[in-house]
Amino acid sequence: MAGALAMSLGGSFAALMAARFVTSVGVGFALVVAPVYAAEIAPASSRGLLSTLLDIFINAGILLSYVSNYALAGLPPRLGWRVMFALGVAPPVLLAAGVLAMPESPRWLAMRGRDDDAHAVLRRTSDTTAEADDRLEEIKQAVELQAGGAGVWRELLAGPSPMVRRILINVVV
């Protein structure tokens, strides 16, 4: 949202490129976080559908960008590109509103000792209560294993593994 707004208001090429960088980092994070969150929160019966929907919505967004470019082609050149970037503010606003309705991650809740809250989220998002119980036990075991290891920030910043390094490069690029 901030990147799209900054791109539409940018007064120079450098400001436009800085705003593009901010937007690219935001999109990169979203493309990494959304599938992980969907896989964690969704029951096994709908994980494939949710991962497919992500790709469909990406392609629909690309199509909408072409349609908006065509629709704005008649505007004066000094104004058309600004309106095009300004229209890019609406999707993040809608996404931010949707995030308010999303449940917290059960893994995040379990990592903070809020097992009852994690179980409540899993009951809401699982097909059966038994599945919610099984998923909570798996999460608790993973949290216990992670507690003995290095911290997440230390792993990311001090000495990332080759896999983490590749993920960080993809997020930034």
VMD Tcl script that builds the backbone (N, CA, C; Angstrom):
set m [mol new atoms 519]
animate dup $m
set s [atomselect $m all]
$s set {name element resname resid chain x y z} {
  {N N MET 1 A 0.834 -1.178 0.000}
  {CA C MET 1 A 0.000 0.000 0.000}
  {C C MET 1 A 0.881 1.244 0.000}
  {N N ALA 2 A 1.868 1.264 0.889}
  {CA C ALA 2 A 2.746 2.432 0.954}
  {C C ALA 2 A 3.552 2.558 -0.331}
  {N N GLY 3 A 3.997 1.440 -0.875}
  {CA C GLY 3 A 4.773 1.467 -2.110}
  {C C GLY 3 A 3.958 1.981 -3.278}
  {N N ALA 4 A 2.716 1.494 -3.411}
  {CA C ALA 4 A 1.866 1.936 -4.521}
  {C C ALA 4 A 1.545 3.423 -4.395}
  {N N LEU 5 A 1.286 3.872 -3.184}
  {CA C LEU 5 A 1.010 5.291 -2.973}
  {C C LEU 5 A 2.238 6.134 -3.283}
  {N N ALA 6 A 3.400 5.678 -2.830}
  {CA C ALA 6 A 4.638 6.415 -3.096}
  {C C ALA 6 A 4.962 6.433 -4.585}
  {N N MET 7 A 4.652 5.333 -5.298}
  {CA C MET 7 A 4.903 5.321 -6.743}
  {C C MET 7 A 4.014 6.328 -7.453}
  {N N SER 8 A 2.760 6.425 -7.050}
  {CA C SER 8 A 1.851 7.352 -7.729}
  {C C SER 8 A 2.183 8.802 -7.424}
  {N N LEU 9 A 2.800 9.064 -6.275}
  {CA C LEU 9 A 3.131 10.437 -5.892}
  {C C LEU 9 A 4.583 10.803 -6.161}
  {N N GLY 10 A 5.386 9.834 -6.604}
  {CA C GLY 10 A 6.819 10.054 -6.803}
  {C C GLY 10 A 7.103 11.198 -7.760}
  {N N GLY 11 A 8.055 12.028 -7.383}
  {CA C GLY 11 A 8.387 13.188 -8.194}
  {C C GLY 11 A 9.621 13.010 -9.040}
  {N N SER 12 A 10.344 11.912 -8.850}
  {CA C SER 12 A 11.565 11.692 -9.617}
  {C C SER 12 A 11.721 10.200 -9.900}
  {N N PHE 13 A 12.662 9.911 -10.787}
  {CA C PHE 13 A 12.936 8.516 -11.125}
  {C C PHE 13 A 13.456 7.758 -9.903}
  {N N ALA 14 A 14.311 8.399 -9.107}
  {CA C ALA 14 A 14.860 7.751 -7.911}
  {C C ALA 14 A 13.757 7.432 -6.905}
  {N N ALA 15 A 12.816 8.340 -6.729}
  {CA C ALA 15 A 11.706 8.095 -5.807}
  {C C ALA 15 A 10.837 6.952 -6.315}
  {N N LEU 16 A 10.617 6.894 -7.620}
  {CA C LEU 16 A 9.844 5.806 -8.212}
  {C C LEU 16 A 10.542 4.470 -7.991}
  {N N MET 17 A 11.845 4.424 -8.190}
  {CA C MET 17 A 12.592 3.170 -8.010}
  {C C MET 17 A 12.626 2.750 -6.535}
  {N N ALA 18 A 12.741 3.704 -5.628}
  {CA C ALA 18 A 12.708 3.375 -4.201}
  {C C ALA 18 A 11.348 2.802 -3.818}
  {N N ALA 19 A 10.282 3.389 -4.341}
  {CA C ALA 19 A 8.937 2.883 -4.061}
  {C C ALA 19 A 8.736 1.512 -4.683}
  {N N ARG 20 A 9.290 1.284 -5.874}
  {CA C ARG 20 A 9.209 -0.048 -6.500}
  {C C ARG 20 A 9.926 -1.080 -5.627}
  {N N PHE 21 A 11.058 -0.701 -5.038}
  {CA C PHE 21 A 11.785 -1.614 -4.167}
  {C C PHE 21 A 10.938 -1.981 -2.950}
  {N N VAL 22 A 10.319 -0.984 -2.326}
  {CA C VAL 22 A 9.463 -1.239 -1.158}
  {C C VAL 22 A 8.314 -2.161 -1.538}
  {N N THR 23 A 7.700 -1.909 -2.669}
  {CA C THR 23 A 6.594 -2.739 -3.133}
  {C C THR 23 A 7.065 -4.161 -3.407}
  {N N SER 24 A 8.224 -4.301 -4.019}
  {CA C SER 24 A 8.749 -5.637 -4.328}
  {C C SER 24 A 9.049 -6.440 -3.068}
  {N N VAL 25 A 9.590 -5.798 -2.053}
  {CA C VAL 25 A 9.850 -6.503 -0.796}
  {C C VAL 25 A 8.528 -6.949 -0.165}
  {N N GLY 26 A 7.531 -6.084 -0.180}
  {CA C GLY 26 A 6.223 -6.450 0.368}
  {C C GLY 26 A 5.596 -7.611 -0.376}
  {N N VAL 27 A 5.665 -7.586 -1.690}
  {CA C VAL 27 A 5.115 -8.684 -2.487}
  {C C VAL 27 A 5.905 -9.964 -2.232}
  {N N GLY 28 A 7.217 -9.850 -2.118}
  {CA C GLY 28 A 8.043 -11.024 -1.834}
  {C C GLY 28 A 7.677 -11.673 -0.512}
  {N N PHE 29 A 7.516 -10.863 0.518}
  {CA C PHE 29 A 7.105 -11.403 1.817}
  {C C PHE 29 A 5.733 -12.060 1.731}
  {N N ALA 30 A 4.817 -11.415 1.037}
  {CA C ALA 30 A 3.466 -11.974 0.910}
  {C C ALA 30 A 3.490 -13.310 0.181}
  {N N LEU 31 A 4.319 -13.420 -0.849}
  {CA C LEU 31 A 4.389 -14.672 -1.607}
  {C C LEU 31 A 5.044 -15.796 -0.808}
  {N N VAL 32 A 5.826 -15.450 0.187}
  {CA C VAL 32 A 6.428 -16.476 1.043}
  {C C VAL 32 A 5.501 -16.819 2.204}
  {N N VAL 33 A 4.917 -15.817 2.816}
  {CA C VAL 33 A 4.125 -16.020 4.028}
  {C C VAL 33 A 2.759 -16.633 3.736}
  {N N ALA 34 A 2.103 -16.216 2.680}
  {CA C ALA 34 A 0.740 -16.680 2.406}
  {C C ALA 34 A 0.643 -18.194 2.253}
  {N N PRO 35 A 1.498 -18.843 1.462}
  {CA C PRO 35 A 1.374 -20.303 1.352}
  {C C PRO 35 A 1.708 -21.025 2.652}
  {N N VAL 36 A 2.663 -20.498 3.405}
  {CA C VAL 36 A 3.023 -21.131 4.675}
  {C C VAL 36 A 1.856 -21.026 5.657}
  {N N TYR 37 A 1.267 -19.846 5.749}
  {CA C TYR 37 A 0.126 -19.653 6.641}
  {C C TYR 37 A -1.044 -20.531 6.212}
  {N N ALA 38 A -1.325 -20.562 4.909}
  {CA C ALA 38 A -2.443 -21.371 4.413}
  {C C ALA 38 A -2.220 -22.854 4.701}
  {N N ALA 39 A -0.998 -23.319 4.524}
  {CA C ALA 39 A -0.704 -24.729 4.798}
  {C C ALA 39 A -0.813 -25.041 6.282}
  {N N GLU 40 A -0.465 -24.082 7.117}
  {CA C GLU 40 A -0.524 -24.311 8.558}
  {C C GLU 40 A -1.952 -24.263 9.096}
  {N N ILE 41 A -2.734 -23.367 8.584}
  {CA C ILE 41 A -4.053 -23.129 9.162}
  {C C ILE 41 A -5.127 -24.025 8.551}
  {N N ALA 42 A -4.945 -24.455 7.318}
  {CA C ALA 42 A -5.996 -25.187 6.606}
  {C C ALA 42 A -5.974 -26.672 6.941}
  {N N PRO 43 A -7.145 -27.295 6.953}
  {CA C PRO 43 A -7.179 -28.746 7.111}
  {C C PRO 43 A -6.600 -29.411 5.859}
  {N N ALA 44 A -6.156 -30.637 6.021}
  {CA C ALA 44 A -5.515 -31.345 4.916}
  {C C ALA 44 A -6.426 -31.439 3.693}
  {N N SER 45 A -7.719 -31.493 3.905}
  {CA C SER 45 A -8.656 -31.655 2.791}
  {C C SER 45 A -8.727 -30.444 1.870}
  {N N SER 46 A -8.273 -29.270 2.321}
  {CA C SER 46 A -8.375 -28.081 1.468}
  {C C SER 46 A -7.041 -27.392 1.216}
  {N N ARG 47 A -5.933 -27.980 1.607}
  {CA C ARG 47 A -4.628 -27.336 1.388}
  {C C ARG 47 A -4.302 -27.187 -0.090}
  {N N GLY 48 A -4.578 -28.208 -0.871}
  {CA C GLY 48 A -4.295 -28.142 -2.303}
  {C C GLY 48 A -5.099 -27.048 -2.982}
  {N N LEU 49 A -6.363 -26.936 -2.620}
  {CA C LEU 49 A -7.217 -25.900 -3.185}
  {C C LEU 49 A -6.670 -24.515 -2.861}
  {N N LEU 50 A -6.267 -24.306 -1.610}
  {CA C LEU 50 A -5.772 -22.991 -1.204}
  {C C LEU 50 A -4.462 -22.638 -1.900}
  {N N SER 51 A -3.580 -23.610 -2.072}
  {CA C SER 51 A -2.329 -23.304 -2.772}
  {C C SER 51 A -2.586 -23.022 -4.248}
  {N N THR 52 A -3.583 -23.679 -4.831}
  {CA C THR 52 A -3.945 -23.416 -6.222}
  {C C THR 52 A -4.598 -22.046 -6.360}
  {N N LEU 53 A -5.445 -21.675 -5.400}
  {CA C LEU 53 A -6.094 -20.366 -5.452}
  {C C LEU 53 A -5.077 -19.227 -5.440}
  {N N LEU 54 A -3.986 -19.397 -4.709}
  {CA C LEU 54 A -2.951 -18.368 -4.678}
  {C C LEU 54 A -2.432 -18.114 -6.086}
  {N N ASP 55 A -2.127 -19.178 -6.829}
  {CA C ASP 55 A -1.639 -19.017 -8.197}
  {C C ASP 55 A -2.707 -18.418 -9.105}
  {N N ILE 56 A -3.946 -18.830 -8.930}
  {CA C ILE 56 A -5.027 -18.286 -9.752}
  {C C ILE 56 A -5.185 -16.787 -9.500}
  {N N PHE 57 A -5.135 -16.370 -8.231}
  {CA C PHE 57 A -5.290 -14.954 -7.918}
  {C C PHE 57 A -4.108 -14.128 -8.421}
  {N N ILE 58 A -2.923 -14.695 -8.413}
  {CA C ILE 58 A -1.766 -13.983 -8.969}
  {C C ILE 58 A -1.989 -13.732 -10.454}
  {N N ASN 59 A -2.418 -14.758 -11.168}
  {CA C ASN 59 A -2.663 -14.598 -12.607}
  {C C ASN 59 A -3.836 -13.661 -12.871}
  {N N ALA 60 A -4.869 -13.706 -12.038}
  {CA C ALA 60 A -5.992 -12.779 -12.194}
  {C C ALA 60 A -5.527 -11.342 -11.966}
  {N N GLY 61 A -4.625 -11.137 -11.012}
  {CA C GLY 61 A -4.082 -9.801 -10.778}
  {C C GLY 61 A -3.278 -9.292 -11.958}
  {N N ILE 62 A -2.504 -10.182 -12.580}
  {CA C ILE 62 A -1.752 -9.797 -13.777}
  {C C ILE 62 A -2.718 -9.407 -14.897}
  {N N LEU 63 A -3.775 -10.197 -15.067}
  {CA C LEU 63 A -4.783 -9.870 -16.081}
  {C C LEU 63 A -5.431 -8.522 -15.788}
  {N N LEU 64 A -5.783 -8.275 -14.527}
  {CA C LEU 64 A -6.388 -6.986 -14.175}
  {C C LEU 64 A -5.439 -5.814 -14.432}
  {N N SER 65 A -4.144 -6.045 -14.247}
  {CA C SER 65 A -3.191 -4.964 -14.524}
  {C C SER 65 A -3.174 -4.636 -16.015}
  {N N TYR 66 A -3.263 -5.659 -16.866}
  {CA C TYR 66 A -3.325 -5.390 -18.307}
  {C C TYR 66 A -4.621 -4.676 -18.679}
  {N N VAL 67 A -5.720 -5.104 -18.089}
  {CA C VAL 67 A -7.007 -4.469 -18.373}
  {C C VAL 67 A -6.991 -3.016 -17.909}
  {N N SER 68 A -6.431 -2.746 -16.727}
  {CA C SER 68 A -6.383 -1.361 -16.253}
  {C C SER 68 A -5.461 -0.516 -17.124}
  {N N ASN 69 A -4.355 -1.086 -17.588}
  {CA C ASN 69 A -3.473 -0.341 -18.492}
  {C C ASN 69 A -4.205 0.037 -19.768}
  {N N TYR 70 A -4.993 -0.900 -20.304}
  {CA C TYR 70 A -5.756 -0.629 -21.520}
  {C C TYR 70 A -6.814 0.442 -21.255}
  {N N ALA 71 A -7.482 0.338 -20.105}
  {CA C ALA 71 A -8.540 1.298 -19.779}
  {C C ALA 71 A -7.982 2.705 -19.564}
  {N N LEU 72 A -6.760 2.801 -19.075}
  {CA C LEU 72 A -6.161 4.104 -18.782}
  {C C LEU 72 A -5.319 4.640 -19.935}
  {N N ALA 73 A -5.270 3.938 -21.047}
  {CA C ALA 73 A -4.422 4.340 -22.169}
  {C C ALA 73 A -4.830 5.691 -22.755}
  {N N GLY 74 A -6.083 6.073 -22.592}
  {CA C GLY 74 A -6.551 7.335 -23.154}
  {C C GLY 74 A -6.209 8.559 -22.326}
  {N N LEU 75 A -5.730 8.356 -21.112}
  {CA C LEU 75 A -5.392 9.515 -20.267}
  {C C LEU 75 A -4.111 10.179 -20.764}
  {N N PRO 76 A -3.910 11.439 -20.436}
  {CA C PRO 76 A -2.653 12.099 -20.815}
  {C C PRO 76 A -1.467 11.375 -20.186}
  {N N PRO 77 A -0.344 11.278 -20.888}
  {CA C PRO 77 A 0.818 10.507 -20.387}
  {C C PRO 77 A 1.309 10.949 -19.012}
  {N N ARG 78 A 1.239 12.241 -18.708}
  {CA C ARG 78 A 1.729 12.701 -17.405}
  {C C ARG 78 A 0.837 12.251 -16.259}
  {N N LEU 79 A -0.404 11.850 -16.577}
  {CA C LEU 79 A -1.376 11.474 -15.560}
  {C C LEU 79 A -1.660 9.967 -15.532}
  {N N GLY 80 A -1.628 9.314 -16.672}
  {CA C GLY 80 A -2.029 7.916 -16.782}
  {C C GLY 80 A -1.251 6.969 -15.885}
  {N N TRP 81 A 0.067 7.097 -15.866}
  {CA C TRP 81 A 0.863 6.179 -15.063}
  {C C TRP 81 A 0.644 6.408 -13.570}
  {N N ARG 82 A 0.379 7.668 -13.189}
  {CA C ARG 82 A 0.118 7.943 -11.771}
  {C C ARG 82 A -1.210 7.316 -11.322}
  {N N VAL 83 A -2.220 7.422 -12.166}
  {CA C VAL 83 A -3.514 6.814 -11.843}
  {C C VAL 83 A -3.370 5.302 -11.765}
  {N N MET 84 A -2.588 4.718 -12.698}
  {CA C MET 84 A -2.383 3.275 -12.695}
  {C C MET 84 A -1.753 2.823 -11.367}
  {N N PHE 85 A -0.724 3.520 -10.924}
  {CA C PHE 85 A -0.096 3.155 -9.648}
  {C C PHE 85 A -1.024 3.434 -8.470}
  {N N ALA 86 A -1.801 4.503 -8.543}
  {CA C ALA 86 A -2.728 4.824 -7.453}
  {C C ALA 86 A -3.799 3.749 -7.306}
  {N N LEU 87 A -4.222 3.151 -8.407}
  {CA C LEU 87 A -5.196 2.052 -8.328}
  {C C LEU 87 A -4.619 0.850 -7.577}
  {N N GLY 88 A -3.292 0.764 -7.537}
  {CA C GLY 88 A -2.642 -0.331 -6.816}
  {C C GLY 88 A -2.717 -0.201 -5.307}
  {N N VAL 89 A -3.285 0.880 -4.805}
  {CA C VAL 89 A -3.454 1.059 -3.362}
  {C C VAL 89 A -4.653 0.241 -2.858}
  {N N ALA 90 A -5.657 0.061 -3.691}
  {CA C ALA 90 A -6.888 -0.614 -3.246}
  {C C ALA 90 A -6.677 -2.080 -2.827}
  {N N PRO 91 A -5.992 -2.921 -3.607}
  {CA C PRO 91 A -5.846 -4.325 -3.182}
  {C C PRO 91 A -5.175 -4.507 -1.822}
  {N N PRO 92 A -4.086 -3.796 -1.507}
  {CA C PRO 92 A -3.517 -3.973 -0.175}
  {C C PRO 92 A -4.443 -3.520 0.953}
  {N N VAL 93 A -5.264 -2.500 0.690}
  {CA C VAL 93 A -6.218 -2.051 1.707}
  {C C VAL 93 A -7.229 -3.159 1.976}
  {N N LEU 94 A -7.741 -3.776 0.904}
  {CA C LEU 94 A -8.675 -4.895 1.065}
  {C C LEU 94 A -8.007 -6.073 1.764}
  {N N LEU 95 A -6.756 -6.345 1.412}
  {CA C LEU 95 A -6.016 -7.433 2.054}
  {C C LEU 95 A -5.821 -7.152 3.540}
  {N N ALA 96 A -5.479 -5.926 3.882}
  {CA C ALA 96 A -5.300 -5.558 5.291}
  {C C ALA 96 A -6.598 -5.713 6.066}
  {N N ALA 97 A -7.719 -5.374 5.452}
  {CA C ALA 97 A -9.011 -5.564 6.116}
  {C C ALA 97 A -9.305 -7.050 6.301}
  {N N GLY 98 A -8.953 -7.863 5.327}
  {CA C GLY 98 A -9.160 -9.304 5.438}
  {C C GLY 98 A -8.290 -9.946 6.506}
  {N N VAL 99 A -7.101 -9.413 6.701}
  {CA C VAL 99 A -6.196 -9.964 7.717}
  {C C VAL 99 A -6.804 -9.848 9.110}
  {N N LEU 100 A -7.604 -8.821 9.328}
  {CA C LEU 100 A -8.223 -8.636 10.638}
  {C C LEU 100 A -9.166 -9.789 10.996}
  {N N ALA 101 A -9.714 -10.458 9.991}
  {CA C ALA 101 A -10.639 -11.565 10.242}
  {C C ALA 101 A -9.932 -12.918 10.323}
  {N N MET 102 A -8.654 -12.955 10.005}
  {CA C MET 102 A -7.918 -14.231 10.001}
  {C C MET 102 A -7.529 -14.629 11.415}
  {N N PRO 103 A -7.598 -15.929 11.715}
  {CA C PRO 103 A -7.159 -16.366 13.046}
  {C C PRO 103 A -5.639 -16.330 13.161}
  {N N GLU 104 A -5.166 -16.209 14.392}
  {CA C GLU 104 A -3.720 -16.236 14.606}
  {C C GLU 104 A -3.198 -17.634 14.306}
  {N N SER 105 A -1.930 -17.709 14.007}
  {CA C SER 105 A -1.298 -18.984 13.683}
  {C C SER 105 A -1.265 -19.880 14.922}
  {N N PRO 106 A -1.740 -21.112 14.808}
  {CA C PRO 106 A -1.686 -22.017 15.959}
  {C C PRO 106 A -0.250 -22.273 16.430}
  {N N ARG 107 A 0.680 -22.314 15.501}
  {CA C ARG 107 A 2.084 -22.521 15.885}
  {C C ARG 107 A 2.593 -21.333 16.696}
  {N N TRP 108 A 2.263 -20.127 16.270}
  {CA C TRP 108 A 2.679 -18.930 16.992}
  {C C TRP 108 A 2.080 -18.939 18.398}
  {N N LEU 109 A 0.804 -19.298 18.488}
  {CA C LEU 109 A 0.145 -19.357 19.795}
  {C C LEU 109 A 0.804 -20.406 20.691}
  {N N ALA 110 A 1.105 -21.579 20.133}
  {CA C ALA 110 A 1.731 -22.642 20.920}
  {C C ALA 110 A 3.136 -22.242 21.363}
  {N N MET 111 A 3.849 -21.512 20.532}
  {CA C MET 111 A 5.197 -21.071 20.900}
  {C C MET 111 A 5.164 -20.102 22.075}
  {N N ARG 112 A 4.050 -19.447 22.291}
  {CA C ARG 112 A 3.907 -18.516 23.406}
  {C C ARG 112 A 3.163 -19.126 24.582}
  {N N GLY 113 A 2.978 -20.438 24.546}
  {CA C GLY 113 A 2.337 -21.137 25.651}
  {C C GLY 113 A 0.826 -20.987 25.687}
  {N N ARG 114 A 0.225 -20.533 24.627}
  {CA C ARG 114 A -1.219 -20.330 24.576}
  {C C ARG 114 A -1.878 -21.533 23.876}
  {N N ASP 115 A -1.704 -22.704 24.482}
  {CA C ASP 115 A -2.188 -23.947 23.876}
  {C C ASP 115 A -3.708 -23.970 23.741}
  {N N ASP 116 A -4.424 -23.400 24.697}
  {CA C ASP 116 A -5.887 -23.385 24.606}
  {C C ASP 116 A -6.358 -22.555 23.415}
  {N N ASP 117 A -5.711 -21.406 23.201}
  {CA C ASP 117 A -6.066 -20.575 22.051}
  {C C ASP 117 A -5.711 -21.282 20.741}
  {N N ALA 118 A -4.548 -21.945 20.724}
  {CA C ALA 118 A -4.139 -22.689 19.527}
  {C C ALA 118 A -5.142 -23.800 19.230}
  {N N HIS 119 A -5.589 -24.487 20.277}
  {CA C HIS 119 A -6.558 -25.563 20.090}
  {C C HIS 119 A -7.889 -25.009 19.580}
  {N N ALA 120 A -8.286 -23.845 20.066}
  {CA C ALA 120 A -9.535 -23.228 19.604}
  {C C ALA 120 A -9.448 -22.879 18.119}
  {N N VAL 121 A -8.312 -22.334 17.689}
  {CA C VAL 121 A -8.126 -22.020 16.264}
  {C C VAL 121 A -8.156 -23.300 15.438}
  {N N LEU 122 A -7.486 -24.326 15.922}
  {CA C LEU 122 A -7.451 -25.585 15.174}
  {C C LEU 122 A -8.827 -26.244 15.111}
  {N N ARG 123 A -9.611 -26.109 16.159}
  {CA C ARG 123 A -10.975 -26.664 16.109}
  {C C ARG 123 A -11.810 -25.936 15.054}
  {N N ARG 124 A -11.598 -24.623 14.940}
  {CA C ARG 124 A -12.347 -23.855 13.934}
  {C C ARG 124 A -11.927 -24.173 12.508}
  {N N THR 125 A -10.664 -24.521 12.328}
  {CA C THR 125 A -10.140 -24.689 10.970}
  {C C THR 125 A -9.950 -26.141 10.556}
  {N N SER 126 A -10.195 -27.082 11.441}
  {CA C SER 126 A -10.024 -28.501 11.110}
  {C C SER 126 A -11.368 -29.115 10.751}
  {N N ASP 127 A -11.305 -30.236 10.042}
  {CA C ASP 127 A -12.530 -30.938 9.652}
  {C C ASP 127 A -13.191 -31.618 10.847}
  {N N THR 128 A -12.369 -32.162 11.759}
  {CA C THR 128 A -12.907 -32.860 12.927}
  {C C THR 128 A -12.137 -32.443 14.169}
  {N N THR 129 A -12.728 -32.701 15.321}
  {CA C THR 129 A -12.049 -32.396 16.585}
  {C C THR 129 A -10.812 -33.276 16.755}
  {N N ALA 130 A -10.908 -34.526 16.304}
  {CA C ALA 130 A -9.762 -35.435 16.401}
  {C C ALA 130 A -8.587 -34.914 15.576}
  {N N GLU 131 A -8.888 -34.377 14.400}
  {CA C GLU 131 A -7.826 -33.813 13.571}
  {C C GLU 131 A -7.197 -32.608 14.263}
  {N N ALA 132 A -8.010 -31.784 14.907}
  {CA C ALA 132 A -7.489 -30.619 15.634}
  {C C ALA 132 A -6.578 -31.067 16.771}
  {N N ASP 133 A -6.975 -32.116 17.483}
  {CA C ASP 133 A -6.135 -32.635 18.575}
  {C C ASP 133 A -4.807 -33.153 18.037}
  {N N ASP 134 A -4.854 -33.899 16.933}
  {CA C ASP 134 A -3.623 -34.440 16.341}
  {C C ASP 134 A -2.699 -33.325 15.861}
  {N N ARG 135 A -3.282 -32.329 15.214}
  {CA C ARG 135 A -2.466 -31.216 14.713}
  {C C ARG 135 A -1.838 -30.435 15.860}
  {N N LEU 136 A -2.564 -30.262 16.954}
  {CA C LEU 136 A -2.004 -29.555 18.105}
  {C C LEU 136 A -0.836 -30.334 18.705}
  {N N GLU 137 A -0.965 -31.638 18.794}
  {CA C GLU 137 A 0.140 -32.450 19.321}
  {C C GLU 137 A 1.364 -32.351 18.425}
  {N N GLU 138 A 1.167 -32.374 17.112}
  {CA C GLU 138 A 2.291 -32.216 16.184}
  {C C GLU 138 A 2.965 -30.856 16.373}
  {N N ILE 139 A 2.161 -29.829 16.534}
  {CA C ILE 139 A 2.711 -28.485 16.731}
  {C C ILE 139 A 3.480 -28.409 18.036}
  {N N LYS 140 A 2.930 -28.988 19.105}
  {CA C LYS 140 A 3.626 -28.972 20.398}
  {C C LYS 140 A 4.971 -29.679 20.308}
  {N N GLN 141 A 5.013 -30.819 19.618}
  {CA C GLN 141 A 6.270 -31.546 19.462}
  {C C GLN 141 A 7.281 -30.720 18.677}
  {N N ALA 142 A 6.824 -30.056 17.614}
  {CA C ALA 142 A 7.726 -29.227 16.819}
  {C C ALA 142 A 8.242 -28.039 17.636}
  {N N VAL 143 A 7.378 -27.466 18.463}
  {CA C VAL 143 A 7.782 -26.327 19.294}
  {C C VAL 143 A 8.822 -26.777 20.323}
  {N N GLU 144 A 8.630 -27.945 20.905}
  {CA C GLU 144 A 9.598 -28.463 21.869}
  {C C GLU 144 A 10.952 -28.713 21.217}
  {N N LEU 145 A 10.945 -29.253 20.002}
  {CA C LEU 145 A 12.198 -29.483 19.287}
  {C C LEU 145 A 12.888 -28.175 18.941}
  {N N GLN 146 A 12.105 -27.181 18.566}
  {CA C GLN 146 A 12.670 -25.892 18.192}
  {C C GLN 146 A 13.207 -25.143 19.403}
  {N N ALA 147 A 12.623 -25.369 20.569}
  {CA C ALA 147 A 13.048 -24.644 21.775}
  {C C ALA 147 A 14.491 -24.941 22.122}
  {N N GLY 148 A 14.971 -26.125 21.800}
  {CA C GLY 148 A 16.355 -26.473 22.110}
  {C C GLY 148 A 17.342 -25.947 21.099}
  {N N GLY 149 A 16.869 -25.482 19.939}
  {CA C GLY 149 A 17.746 -25.018 18.875}
  {C C GLY 149 A 18.027 -23.534 18.962}
  {N N ALA 150 A 18.693 -23.031 17.927}
  {CA C ALA 150 A 19.013 -21.606 17.863}
  {C C ALA 150 A 17.750 -20.804 17.579}
  {N N GLY 151 A 17.761 -19.546 17.967}
  {CA C GLY 151 A 16.621 -18.684 17.732}
  {C C GLY 151 A 16.426 -18.405 16.252}
  {N N VAL 152 A 15.237 -18.027 15.902}
  {CA C VAL 152 A 14.910 -17.776 14.497}
  {C C VAL 152 A 15.729 -16.614 13.944}
  {N N TRP 153 A 15.825 -15.527 14.697}
  {CA C TRP 153 A 16.564 -14.368 14.196}
  {C C TRP 153 A 18.046 -14.684 14.068}
  {N N ARG 154 A 18.572 -15.451 15.002}
  {CA C ARG 154 A 19.987 -15.828 14.917}
  {C C ARG 154 A 20.218 -16.676 13.673}
  {N N GLU 155 A 19.284 -17.588 13.400}
  {CA C GLU 155 A 19.423 -18.433 12.211}
  {C C GLU 155 A 19.333 -17.599 10.935}
  {N N LEU 156 A 18.459 -16.599 10.926}
  {CA C LEU 156 A 18.294 -15.763 9.738}
  {C C LEU 156 A 19.474 -14.834 9.496}
  {N N LEU 157 A 19.990 -14.226 10.561}
  {CA C LEU 157 A 20.965 -13.160 10.388}
  {C C LEU 157 A 22.414 -13.572 10.619}
  {N N ALA 158 A 22.674 -14.409 11.590}
  {CA C ALA 158 A 24.056 -14.727 11.944}
  {C C ALA 158 A 24.686 -15.730 10.990}
  {N N GLY 159 A 24.027 -16.818 10.753}
  {CA C GLY 159 A 24.605 -17.839 9.887}
  {C C GLY 159 A 23.526 -18.653 9.219}
  {N N PRO 160 A 22.858 -18.067 8.234}
  {CA C PRO 160 A 21.753 -18.803 7.617}
  {C C PRO 160 A 22.245 -20.031 6.853}
  {N N SER 161 A 21.465 -21.064 6.899}
  {CA C SER 161 A 21.775 -22.269 6.134}
  {C C SER 161 A 21.589 -21.956 4.647}
  {N N PRO 162 A 22.111 -22.800 3.768}
  {CA C PRO 162 A 21.925 -22.533 2.333}
  {C C PRO 162 A 20.448 -22.402 1.941}
  {N N MET 163 A 19.568 -23.204 2.547}
  {CA C MET 163 A 18.142 -23.123 2.217}
  {C C MET 163 A 17.569 -21.780 2.665}
  {N N VAL 164 A 17.900 -21.342 3.876}
  {CA C VAL 164 A 17.408 -20.058 4.379}
  {C C VAL 164 A 17.983 -18.920 3.541}
  {N N ARG 165 A 19.234 -19.028 3.127}
  {CA C ARG 165 A 19.850 -18.000 2.291}
  {C C ARG 165 A 19.092 -17.868 0.962}
  {N N ARG 166 A 18.732 -19.015 0.350}
  {CA C ARG 166 A 17.975 -18.969 -0.905}
  {C C ARG 166 A 16.609 -18.312 -0.695}
  {N N ILE 167 A 15.955 -18.634 0.409}
  {CA C ILE 167 A 14.651 -18.032 0.694}
  {C C ILE 167 A 14.790 -16.522 0.866}
  {N N LEU 168 A 15.806 -16.084 1.606}
  {CA C LEU 168 A 16.007 -14.651 1.812}
  {C C LEU 168 A 16.294 -13.931 0.503}
  {N N ILE 169 A 17.081 -14.550 -0.362}
  {CA C ILE 169 A 17.382 -13.946 -1.667}
  {C C ILE 169 A 16.106 -13.824 -2.494}
  {N N ASN 170 A 15.258 -14.855 -2.466}
  {CA C ASN 170 A 14.009 -14.800 -3.228}
  {C C ASN 170 A 13.047 -13.753 -2.662}
  {N N VAL 171 A 13.039 -13.578 -1.362}
  {CA C VAL 171 A 12.160 -12.576 -0.762}
  {C C VAL 171 A 12.617 -11.177 -1.153}
  {N N VAL 172 A 13.910 -10.942 -1.101}
  {CA C VAL 172 A 14.432 -9.601 -1.398}
  {C C VAL 172 A 14.355 -9.293 -2.883}
  {N N VAL 173 A 14.630 -10.286 -3.714}
  {CA C VAL 173 A 14.608 -10.051 -5.153}
  {C C VAL 173 A 13.186 -10.047 -5.620}
}
mol reanalyze $m
mol bondsrecalc $m
mol representation Tube
mol addrep $m
